[in-house]
């Protein structure tokens, strides 16, 4: 087998990089990558796999990571390697799958020998600063999603128009009132009540034909679809603690939305003498 000079140099450079790396620095990078994944909605197995890829490539063989839904416990050390231990608390937050995909791709590029330790640190900082969707885009996506789900569940064009309006108003409320000033429980209850009231008022004004489809479509932007799906994935992979925590969080959101919808129907229905449907 004949190997080119450039290929030999690349392998030698990769070996030298893996040998010369400081274990503490490698573990800090692995923790940073795991934190980015976990706080942006990645599954538990993906966090552990990415941390293992980084540690193994840079020569840290005794690293161990225990990942929960809101924390990472990492240790390293044996007779050949220095000891390192760190615990990182990561609050449950939103989902940014573009960052998850970027870290996932970075871990594979690391295994291909494309980055030094310093370059990986800079790349992780760049991923952390990746901008999310603009507020205008989120509001428009909420309206379009609400209209699409309303139509999917059986509504007609006028029902979808009502759901589009309710979805836009809902996310304006989430971005400027609920998110910054209210707790998660109160925000979901009030959000469910808000879209219900909007749909009822437009329905009584003669816009739309099916109130149930309007309300169902309008509340869809509040549904935690990714956390609920990841909780099932974690439980299927044997990560019962993390899966149960995520499942409980998603079910709490479902419960709060249901309470909000019930409050909306009760209040508006009571003011209208109970003649809604």
Backbone bond lengths (Angstrom), bond angles and torsions (degrees), N, CA, C in turn:
res aa  C-N    CA-C-N  psi(-1)  N-CA   C-N-CA  omega(-1)  CA-C   N-CA-C  phi
1 X - - - 1.451 - - 1.510 108.27 -
2 X 1.343 117.83 128.07 1.457 123.16 -179.45 1.522 108.35 -103.96
3 X 1.335 116.28 125.78 1.451 121.73 179.47 1.510 109.46 -112.18
4 X 1.338 116.42 135.63 1.448 120.63 -179.61 1.525 110.17 -67.76
5 X 1.365 114.47 158.43 1.461 119.51 179.28 1.514 111.51 -62.53
6 X 1.338 116.40 -40.45 1.461 120.06 179.61 1.522 111.04 -63.17
7 X 1.345 116.87 -37.95 1.464 119.98 178.32 1.511 111.86 -66.05
8 X 1.365 116.59 -40.17 1.456 120.19 177.80 1.527 110.76 -63.51
9 X 1.329 116.58 -42.58 1.458 120.07 -179.98 1.521 111.23 -64.12
10 X 1.326 116.01 -37.56 1.454 119.00 -179.87 1.519 110.96 -65.89
11 X 1.337 117.51 -42.31 1.458 121.03 178.48 1.521 110.78 -64.60
12 X 1.373 116.23 -44.16 1.447 119.45 179.69 1.519 111.09 -62.62
13 X 1.347 116.61 -40.54 1.456 120.46 178.42 1.518 111.24 -63.97
14 X 1.357 116.55 -39.67 1.457 120.74 178.78 1.512 111.01 -63.74
15 X 1.346 117.22 -43.07 1.456 121.41 179.71 1.518 110.80 -64.23
16 X 1.337 115.95 -45.06 1.460 119.78 179.86 1.524 111.12 -61.79
17 X 1.348 115.76 -40.41 1.460 119.47 179.49 1.516 111.07 -63.10
18 X 1.325 117.01 -44.52 1.456 121.03 -178.89 1.523 110.98 -64.82
19 X 1.357 117.75 -35.43 1.459 120.96 -177.07 1.520 110.91 -74.48
20 X 1.337 116.16 -40.26 1.448 120.62 -171.88 1.524 113.85 -80.14
21 X 1.308 119.14 -8.46 1.446 121.00 -173.40 1.522 111.05 -71.37
22 X 1.303 116.10 141.39 1.456 122.71 175.78 1.521 108.68 -82.28
23 X 1.361 116.05 133.65 1.454 119.68 -175.42 1.526 112.14 -61.70
24 X 1.339 116.60 -41.07 1.459 119.48 -179.78 1.522 111.57 -61.95
25 X 1.328 116.32 -40.87 1.462 120.16 179.99 1.523 110.98 -66.36
26 X 1.324 116.36 -39.99 1.464 120.54 178.34 1.523 110.66 -63.52
27 X 1.329 116.46 -43.55 1.458 119.58 -178.98 1.532 111.78 -67.29
28 X 1.328 116.53 -35.22 1.458 119.25 176.18 1.528 110.59 -63.37
29 X 1.338 116.16 -40.87 1.469 119.36 177.82 1.524 111.07 -65.61
30 X 1.336 115.93 -41.60 1.458 119.60 179.30 1.527 110.65 -63.16
31 X 1.336 116.50 -40.71 1.458 120.26 177.48 1.527 111.16 -64.15
32 X 1.329 116.61 -40.50 1.462 120.54 179.66 1.520 110.88 -63.58
33 X 1.337 116.18 -42.38 1.464 119.77 178.30 1.524 110.91 -65.67
34 X 1.343 117.10 -43.14 1.456 120.37 178.81 1.514 112.44 -63.54
35 X 1.341 116.07 -39.37 1.462 119.93 178.17 1.523 111.45 -63.35
36 X 1.339 116.34 -42.91 1.465 119.91 178.46 1.523 111.12 -60.20
37 X 1.323 116.39 -43.17 1.458 119.80 -179.19 1.517 111.28 -66.04
38 X 1.336 116.21 -48.23 1.461 119.92 -173.13 1.521 112.01 -66.71
39 X 1.341 117.43 -41.66 1.458 119.31 -177.58 1.520 112.99 -74.49
40 X 1.328 117.05 -10.96 1.465 120.38 -179.96 1.519 113.19 -109.15
41 X 1.345 116.32 13.33 1.457 119.72 169.72 1.509 117.20 99.19
42 X 1.336 118.91 16.03 1.466 120.85 -179.69 1.529 110.81 -76.76
43 X 1.326 115.70 157.56 1.454 121.04 176.55 1.524 110.06 -73.06
44 X 1.335 116.09 159.96 1.466 121.35 -177.97 1.528 111.08 -62.76
45 X 1.320 117.41 -44.23 1.462 119.97 -177.44 1.523 111.33 -63.56
46 X 1.330 117.76 -33.08 1.451 121.26 179.87 1.535 110.62 -68.53
47 X 1.328 116.27 -38.93 1.462 120.47 177.74 1.529 110.13 -63.24
48 X 1.326 116.46 -47.91 1.467 120.55 -179.08 1.527 111.32 -64.29
49 X 1.331 116.45 -41.71 1.463 120.26 -179.29 1.526 111.29 -63.92
50 X 1.332 117.35 -43.19 1.465 120.88 -179.78 1.520 111.30 -64.08
51 X 1.329 117.19 -43.13 1.463 120.48 178.62 1.528 110.99 -63.65
52 X 1.323 116.50 -39.17 1.471 120.42 177.86 1.528 111.31 -65.27
53 X 1.313 117.64 -39.44 1.464 121.05 178.97 1.525 111.10 -60.87
54 X 1.334 116.15 -45.56 1.465 120.14 -178.97 1.523 110.72 -65.54
55 X 1.326 116.54 -45.55 1.472 120.27 -179.21 1.527 111.36 -63.13
56 X 1.296 117.75 -46.72 1.466 120.94 -176.86 1.518 112.03 -65.47
57 X 1.332 117.19 -39.43 1.455 118.65 -178.03 1.522 111.24 -66.05
58 X 1.317 117.04 -40.58 1.464 120.34 -177.58 1.528 112.92 -89.71
59 X 1.319 117.31 14.63 1.454 121.03 168.60 1.504 116.91 88.31
60 X 1.315 118.96 11.81 1.467 121.42 177.69 1.527 107.65 -93.77
61 X 1.340 115.72 106.23 1.462 120.02 -172.25 1.525 113.47 -96.21
62 X 1.320 117.91 -19.63 1.463 119.82 -173.75 1.526 112.35 -102.10
63 X 1.317 117.34 14.26 1.458 120.35 -178.28 1.517 112.18 -71.76
64 X 1.319 115.81 140.34 1.457 121.88 176.34 1.525 108.90 -135.52
65 X 1.320 116.39 136.26 1.458 121.14 -179.87 1.524 108.96 -129.21
66 X 1.330 115.38 130.58 1.467 122.34 174.73 1.517 106.71 -114.09
67 X 1.329 116.66 114.94 1.461 122.04 -171.41 1.523 109.69 -112.22
68 X 1.326 115.14 129.35 1.455 122.31 172.28 1.517 108.77 -114.43
69 X 1.306 116.55 178.81 1.466 119.71 -176.58 1.519 112.36 -67.50
70 X 1.332 118.36 -22.01 1.467 120.73 -178.97 1.526 112.48 -135.91
71 X 1.315 117.21 28.43 1.459 119.16 178.91 1.515 112.57 -172.04
72 X 1.343 115.19 154.45 1.467 122.20 177.68 1.525 108.26 -129.48
73 X 1.337 116.26 129.34 1.455 123.11 176.23 1.527 107.41 -113.47
74 X 1.320 117.44 121.76 1.456 121.23 -174.88 1.522 110.56 -129.03
75 X 1.335 115.96 134.47 1.458 121.30 174.43 1.517 109.10 -136.52
76 X 1.333 115.54 155.36 1.454 122.03 174.64 1.523 107.43 -152.86
77 X 1.328 116.97 149.08 1.453 120.35 175.77 1.512 113.18 142.84
78 X 1.321 116.20 136.27 1.455 123.90 171.29 1.521 107.33 -155.32
79 X 1.324 117.89 -161.42 1.460 120.33 -177.70 1.527 112.56 -67.07
80 X 1.337 116.87 -19.30 1.463 120.05 -178.48 1.527 113.40 -103.96
81 X 1.330 118.29 -15.24 1.455 121.39 -175.14 1.523 110.14 -126.18
82 X 1.315 115.59 148.62 1.459 120.14 178.67 1.524 110.04 -69.01
83 X 1.334 115.37 161.00 1.458 119.80 -176.60 1.522 110.92 -90.72
84 X 1.326 113.99 142.97 1.462 121.49 -178.73 1.521 107.52 -149.03
85 X 1.319 116.52 135.85 1.467 120.56 176.94 1.521 108.74 -146.33
86 X 1.318 116.08 139.55 1.465 119.82 -179.98 1.519 109.40 -154.92
87 X 1.320 115.02 142.49 1.461 122.55 175.42 1.520 107.45 -120.83
88 X 1.310 117.28 130.17 1.467 122.08 -178.51 1.524 108.98 -125.16
89 X 1.333 115.80 120.28 1.464 120.29 176.39 1.518 109.15 -88.02
90 X 1.327 115.99 129.85 1.459 121.86 -177.35 1.528 108.12 -127.20
91 X 1.332 117.59 104.58 1.463 119.74 -178.40 1.528 111.70 -61.59
92 X 1.325 115.69 149.29 1.461 121.06 175.36 1.527 108.64 -66.52
93 X 1.320 116.36 124.63 1.463 120.10 -177.14 1.525 109.71 -135.97
94 X 1.320 116.00 -158.55 1.460 120.37 -175.93 1.523 112.77 -78.61
95 X 1.313 114.34 -170.16 1.460 121.66 -177.33 1.514 110.02 -118.50
96 X 1.345 116.49 127.61 1.463 122.31 176.21 1.529 107.09 -133.35
97 X 1.317 115.02 88.65 1.462 119.54 -173.34 1.520 112.95 -69.74
98 X 1.349 117.81 -21.08 1.456 118.60 177.12 1.527 110.90 -66.23
99 X 1.325 117.54 -36.95 1.460 120.51 176.46 1.524 111.50 -69.69
100 X 1.324 116.25 -38.55 1.462 119.90 176.75 1.522 110.41 -60.61
101 X 1.325 116.61 -45.29 1.467 120.43 179.35 1.526 111.29 -63.80
102 X 1.347 116.95 -37.41 1.465 120.59 -178.99 1.530 111.12 -66.82
103 X 1.330 117.76 -44.13 1.471 120.65 178.15 1.520 110.40 -66.53
104 X 1.317 116.82 -38.97 1.457 121.32 178.64 1.529 110.74 -60.83
105 X 1.330 116.64 -43.50 1.456 121.43 178.33 1.525 110.87 -67.43
106 X 1.329 116.79 -38.56 1.461 120.83 179.83 1.519 111.39 -61.41
107 X 1.319 117.70 -40.90 1.465 120.40 -179.21 1.524 111.58 -62.57
108 X 1.311 117.13 -34.19 1.463 120.55 178.26 1.528 111.25 -75.69
109 X 1.312 116.87 -35.31 1.460 119.89 175.96 1.531 111.44 -68.71
110 X 1.332 116.88 -31.15 1.468 120.18 175.27 1.523 109.89 -62.61
111 X 1.322 116.88 -43.69 1.463 120.56 179.72 1.527 112.26 -65.05
112 X 1.318 116.64 -23.40 1.464 120.53 176.90 1.529 112.29 -83.21
113 X 1.327 117.66 -1.73 1.452 121.79 176.92 1.511 115.34 80.20
114 X 1.318 117.54 27.53 1.464 120.07 -176.09 1.528 113.54 -87.04
115 X 1.351 118.08 -17.18 1.454 119.87 -171.77 1.527 111.59 -129.44
116 X 1.328 114.96 144.25 1.463 121.12 166.73 1.527 107.96 -88.19
117 X 1.344 115.63 174.25 1.461 119.69 179.60 1.524 111.36 -58.36
118 X 1.325 116.81 -45.60 1.461 120.11 -179.87 1.507 112.54 -62.91
119 X 1.317 117.48 -38.08 1.457 121.08 179.41 1.527 111.38 -68.69
120 X 1.338 116.19 -36.14 1.465 119.41 177.99 1.524 110.12 -64.79
121 X 1.325 116.77 -43.01 1.460 120.35 178.80 1.527 111.08 -59.95
122 X 1.326 116.73 -44.16 1.461 119.75 178.19 1.512 112.10 -65.49
123 X 1.322 116.56 -38.50 1.471 120.05 -179.97 1.532 110.75 -66.57
124 X 1.326 117.32 -39.53 1.464 119.96 177.35 1.529 111.47 -64.75
125 X 1.322 116.42 -37.50 1.466 119.56 176.22 1.526 110.97 -63.92
126 X 1.330 116.09 -38.63 1.468 119.59 177.95 1.529 111.04 -64.34
127 X 1.337 116.38 -40.86 1.465 120.57 179.86 1.524 110.04 -65.52
128 X 1.333 115.98 -39.47 1.466 119.78 179.98 1.517 111.49 -63.56
129 X 1.324 116.63 -30.58 1.467 120.81 -179.28 1.531 112.73 -90.99
130 X 1.322 117.23 4.33 1.461 119.23 179.07 1.530 109.80 -58.68
131 X 1.322 117.76 128.01 1.467 119.18 -178.08 1.523 111.45 -71.09
132 X 1.319 115.09 144.28 1.454 119.63 173.74 1.518 110.45 -82.77
133 X 1.285 115.87 -172.58 1.459 120.34 177.65 1.533 109.79 -68.99
134 X 1.310 116.40 143.11 1.456 120.41 178.39 1.529 110.21 -67.02
135 X 1.320 115.97 159.48 1.464 119.63 -179.42 1.526 111.47 -63.61
136 X 1.327 115.93 -36.60 1.471 118.62 177.93 1.531 110.71 -62.70
137 X 1.336 116.07 -40.26 1.457 120.05 179.48 1.532 110.89 -67.29
138 X 1.328 117.09 -40.54 1.462 120.06 179.00 1.523 111.75 -64.02
139 X 1.322 116.34 -41.29 1.468 119.94 178.91 1.522 110.92 -64.60
140 X 1.329 116.79 -44.77 1.466 120.52 179.18 1.527 111.00 -64.92
141 X 1.335 116.93 -40.55 1.468 120.35 178.68 1.521 111.13 -64.27
142 X 1.333 116.76 -37.28 1.460 120.18 177.48 1.530 110.85 -62.94
143 X 1.329 116.83 -44.81 1.459 119.73 178.91 1.516 112.38 -63.86
144 X 1.336 116.19 -45.95 1.476 119.72 -179.41 1.523 111.19 -65.80
145 X 1.338 117.24 -40.29 1.464 120.31 178.35 1.516 111.82 -63.70
146 X 1.322 116.22 -42.85 1.472 119.66 179.13 1.529 110.97 -61.95
147 X 1.330 116.46 -45.04 1.462 119.76 179.58 1.525 111.25 -63.91
148 X 1.330 116.70 -41.88 1.465 119.93 -178.86 1.527 111.52 -65.41
149 X 1.327 117.45 -42.69 1.462 119.76 179.72 1.526 110.95 -67.83
150 X 1.325 116.98 -37.82 1.458 119.67 177.10 1.531 111.04 -59.03
151 X 1.317 115.77 -45.07 1.470 120.19 179.24 1.530 110.78 -67.41
152 X 1.335 116.05 -37.98 1.460 120.84 -179.73 1.530 111.51 -64.01
153 X 1.321 116.75 -36.70 1.463 120.75 -178.02 1.518 112.83 -80.54
154 X 1.334 118.49 -5.04 1.457 120.56 175.47 1.511 115.78 124.50
155 X 1.338 118.02 1.07 1.451 120.20 179.50 1.519 112.16 -75.76
156 X 1.319 116.33 163.75 1.454 120.50 177.67 1.529 109.82 -100.06
157 X 1.315 117.14 -169.67 1.461 121.27 -175.59 1.528 112.09 -63.49
158 X 1.332 117.74 -41.63 1.463 120.06 -179.96 1.531 111.14 -67.98
159 X 1.328 117.02 -36.25 1.458 120.28 175.73 1.531 110.74 -62.99
160 X 1.325 115.32 -42.02 1.464 119.83 179.81 1.524 111.37 -65.82
161 X 1.323 117.09 -34.60 1.464 120.35 177.27 1.523 111.12 -63.86
162 X 1.333 115.89 -40.70 1.467 119.65 176.40 1.521 110.53 -65.14
163 X 1.325 116.79 -43.90 1.462 120.62 179.50 1.527 110.80 -63.40
164 X 1.323 117.76 -37.70 1.463 121.78 176.85 1.528 110.62 -59.89
165 X 1.326 116.61 -45.86 1.464 121.21 179.33 1.528 111.01 -64.02
166 X 1.329 115.90 -45.67 1.464 120.05 179.97 1.521 111.74 -64.42
167 X 1.344 116.38 -38.74 1.461 119.77 179.15 1.519 112.58 -64.33
168 X 1.322 116.67 -39.81 1.467 120.37 178.01 1.532 110.75 -65.66
169 X 1.334 116.79 -47.81 1.463 120.12 179.22 1.523 111.43 -63.24
170 X 1.330 116.83 -36.32 1.465 120.55 178.53 1.521 111.15 -60.74
171 X 1.329 117.08 -47.39 1.461 118.09 -174.90 1.522 112.14 -75.48
172 X 1.329 117.70 -26.82 1.463 119.26 170.21 1.529 109.73 -61.81
173 X 1.324 115.73 -40.18 1.468 120.71 177.03 1.526 111.03 -65.31
174 X 1.337 116.85 -43.02 1.465 121.02 -179.19 1.525 111.19 -64.11
175 X 1.315 117.49 -44.27 1.462 121.25 -174.70 1.523 113.07 -73.40
176 X 1.321 117.69 -35.95 1.463 119.91 -171.17 1.524 114.63 -108.03
177 X 1.319 117.93 -16.26 1.466 119.81 -178.18 1.532 111.20 -124.77
178 X 1.316 116.58 -60.29 1.458 120.78 -174.44 1.524 112.54 -64.63
179 X 1.332 117.02 -52.41 1.457 120.36 -177.07 1.520 114.35 -60.21
180 X 1.335 118.76 -52.22 1.467 119.88 -176.96 1.527 114.85 -73.84
181 X 1.336 119.24 -26.52 1.458 120.11 -166.91 1.530 114.88 -120.88
182 X 1.319 119.29 -16.32 1.459 121.05 -174.77 1.521 111.18 -117.57
183 X 1.320 115.85 156.15 1.461 120.74 175.15 1.528 109.93 -71.51
184 X 1.316 115.42 167.00 1.460 120.13 -177.52 1.531 111.20 -62.55
185 X 1.322 116.80 -41.40 1.463 120.44 -177.84 1.530 110.65 -66.99
186 X 1.328 116.19 -50.61 1.469 119.88 -179.21 1.528 110.69 -64.06
187 X 1.342 117.07 -38.55 1.457 120.54 179.86 1.516 112.94 -62.18
188 X 1.334 117.27 -41.96 1.462 119.81 -179.95 1.531 112.00 -72.13
189 X 1.328 116.50 -37.50 1.467 118.60 177.14 1.526 110.40 -64.32
190 X 1.327 116.36 -48.92 1.467 119.44 -179.26 1.522 111.93 -66.66
191 X 1.341 117.82 -34.03 1.464 120.57 177.06 1.516 111.88 -65.14
192 X 1.336 116.60 -42.60 1.463 119.81 176.87 1.512 112.18 -63.47
193 X 1.343 116.11 -39.94 1.462 119.50 178.47 1.525 111.20 -67.30
194 X 1.351 116.39 -37.74 1.463 120.25 -178.36 1.525 112.02 -62.57
195 X 1.346 117.12 -50.85 1.472 118.63 -177.77 1.519 111.14 -66.66
196 X 1.328 117.34 -32.78 1.462 119.95 177.14 1.520 110.56 -64.15
197 X 1.341 115.80 -44.53 1.466 119.58 179.68 1.527 111.10 -64.22
198 X 1.327 117.45 -41.07 1.468 120.68 179.35 1.523 110.68 -62.48
199 X 1.321 116.47 -46.42 1.468 120.47 -179.22 1.529 111.27 -63.79
200 X 1.332 116.42 -41.03 1.468 119.44 179.80 1.524 111.16 -64.59
201 X 1.325 115.73 -44.12 1.469 119.10 -178.80 1.525 111.43 -63.71
202 X 1.333 117.45 -42.64 1.461 119.85 178.84 1.529 111.18 -69.20
203 X 1.336 116.02 -34.53 1.470 120.04 178.50 1.522 111.17 -65.76
204 X 1.334 116.17 -43.49 1.468 119.51 178.89 1.532 111.72 -69.81
205 X 1.332 116.23 -20.98 1.474 119.86 176.64 1.521 111.55 -81.51
206 X 1.324 117.05 -1.38 1.454 120.80 176.99 1.513 114.87 95.44
207 X 1.331 117.04 9.33 1.471 120.96 179.22 1.524 108.15 -102.04
208 X 1.321 116.45 119.80 1.456 120.56 -178.88 1.516 111.90 95.02
209 X 1.330 115.09 153.38 1.462 120.86 -175.82 1.520 114.21 -116.29
210 X 1.345 117.78 -21.98 1.466 120.67 -174.79 1.533 108.79 -129.83
211 X 1.310 115.97 100.82 1.466 120.77 -176.28 1.527 112.19 -63.69
212 X 1.327 116.75 -38.05 1.464 119.23 -177.88 1.522 111.79 -62.91
213 X 1.332 117.84 -42.67 1.463 120.42 179.34 1.536 111.66 -67.67
214 X 1.328 115.57 -35.36 1.467 118.74 177.87 1.531 110.86 -61.82
215 X 1.316 116.20 -47.47 1.465 120.46 -177.59 1.522 110.79 -66.46
216 X 1.315 116.76 -43.18 1.471 119.98 -179.72 1.528 110.92 -60.81
217 X 1.324 116.11 -45.95 1.459 118.90 179.29 1.513 112.68 -65.09
218 X 1.329 117.25 -37.31 1.457 121.29 -174.73 1.525 113.27 -70.86
219 X 1.337 117.84 -30.21 1.464 119.94 -177.98 1.529 112.66 -84.82
220 X 1.329 118.64 -6.43 1.453 120.72 -175.77 1.535 113.73 -60.57
221 X 1.356 120.76 -34.26 1.467 118.61 177.20 1.520 114.32 -61.61
222 X 1.340 117.81 -19.02 1.458 120.70 178.51 1.523 112.74 -85.41
223 X 1.323 117.45 -15.51 1.469 121.56 -174.05 1.527 110.18 -71.14
224 X 1.349 118.83 126.69 1.476 121.92 179.26 1.524 111.45 -82.65
225 X 1.309 116.53 74.45 1.465 120.61 -174.61 1.517 113.76 -65.80
226 X 1.352 117.45 -46.80 1.465 120.55 -178.11 1.527 111.73 -66.03
227 X 1.343 120.78 -47.84 1.468 119.55 177.06 1.526 113.12 -58.99
228 X 1.334 116.96 -39.59 1.461 119.47 -179.79 1.529 110.77 -65.58
229 X 1.340 116.34 -42.73 1.466 120.31 178.38 1.524 111.27 -64.87
230 X 1.340 117.00 -42.70 1.461 120.42 179.17 1.521 112.14 -65.54
231 X 1.330 116.92 -32.76 1.465 118.77 178.21 1.521 111.20 -64.11
232 X 1.331 116.16 -40.84 1.471 119.67 176.90 1.524 110.11 -65.62
233 X 1.341 116.81 -40.82 1.463 121.11 178.91 1.531 110.71 -62.58
234 X 1.333 117.24 -43.02 1.464 120.63 179.84 1.521 111.63 -63.93
235 X 1.331 116.49 -43.51 1.465 120.09 178.84 1.526 110.18 -63.22
236 X 1.332 116.99 -41.16 1.468 120.65 178.32 1.524 111.88 -63.74
237 X 1.348 117.14 -30.56 1.463 121.42 179.18 1.521 113.28 -85.59
238 X 1.332 117.25 0.40 1.457 120.80 178.87 1.516 115.00 91.60
239 X 1.332 117.80 3.61 1.469 121.12 176.72 1.531 108.38 -89.11
240 X 1.342 114.80 74.43 1.456 119.84 -169.71 1.524 112.74 -69.74
241 X 1.335 117.79 -36.72 1.467 119.67 -178.72 1.525 110.31 -65.17
242 X 1.328 116.31 -52.81 1.458 120.30 -179.09 1.520 111.60 -64.29
243 X 1.330 116.79 -41.68 1.452 119.85 179.11 1.515 111.92 -62.78
244 X 1.332 116.87 -39.98 1.462 120.28 -179.95 1.528 111.25 -67.47
245 X 1.341 116.69 -39.90 1.468 120.03 179.23 1.525 110.39 -63.42
246 X 1.326 116.15 -46.09 1.468 119.38 179.58 1.524 110.95 -66.07
247 X 1.315 117.07 -38.79 1.461 120.54 177.87 1.521 110.76 -62.69
248 X 1.334 116.36 -43.96 1.462 120.26 179.26 1.525 111.05 -62.81
249 X 1.332 116.73 -40.97 1.464 120.57 178.83 1.522 110.78 -62.90
250 X 1.334 117.52 -43.90 1.468 120.97 179.43 1.524 111.40 -66.31
251 X 1.341 116.87 -41.90 1.465 119.80 179.60 1.525 111.35 -65.78
252 X 1.331 116.86 -34.08 1.466 119.98 176.59 1.526 110.56 -63.42
253 X 1.334 116.28 -40.43 1.467 119.78 177.61 1.528 110.20 -64.23
254 X 1.338 117.26 -44.70 1.469 120.30 177.66 1.532 110.62 -57.02
255 X 1.323 115.41 -44.80 1.460 120.89 -178.04 1.528 111.03 -63.51
256 X 1.316 116.36 -42.26 1.468 120.53 -179.92 1.530 111.31 -65.95
257 X 1.342 116.79 -40.54 1.462 119.77 177.69 1.533 110.35 -62.54
258 X 1.331 116.28 -42.11 1.467 120.20 179.31 1.527 111.01 -62.38
259 X 1.337 116.10 -40.64 1.466 119.42 177.22 1.529 110.46 -62.15
260 X 1.342 115.96 -43.31 1.461 119.83 179.80 1.509 112.25 -61.75
261 X 1.321 117.02 -43.31 1.472 120.24 178.59 1.522 110.08 -63.27
262 X 1.333 116.52 -41.97 1.466 119.49 178.47 1.519 112.25 -63.12
263 X 1.342 116.20 -40.55 1.468 119.64 177.79 1.528 110.44 -63.62
264 X 1.336 116.14 -42.00 1.463 119.40 179.29 1.518 112.20 -60.77
265 X 1.336 116.55 -45.39 1.464 119.50 179.15 1.526 111.18 -65.11
266 X 1.338 116.58 -39.70 1.468 119.80 -177.48 1.523 111.62 -66.80
267 X 1.335 116.33 -46.16 1.462 119.85 -177.22 1.524 111.84 -67.33
268 X 1.344 115.86 -52.44 1.464 118.75 -177.34 1.522 110.35 -68.13
269 X 1.345 116.01 -39.60 1.462 118.87 178.19 1.514 112.16 -63.49
270 X 1.360 116.28 -38.27 1.456 119.06 178.45 1.509 112.40 -65.67
271 X 1.321 116.46 -39.45 1.469 119.85 178.99 1.534 112.17 -67.87
272 X 1.353 115.44 -25.23 1.467 118.94 -178.54 1.526 111.84 -100.77
273 X 1.329 115.96 14.64 1.455 119.34 176.77 1.503 114.86 77.55
274 X 1.318 116.99 18.58 1.465 121.07 178.02 1.498 114.61 76.85
275 X 1.315 119.79 10.38 1.464 123.42 -178.65 1.533 108.90 -103.35
276 X 1.342 115.82 82.18 1.457 119.54 -179.38 1.514 112.18 -109.07
277 X 1.312 116.19 -51.59 1.462 119.58 -171.99 1.529 110.37 -100.47
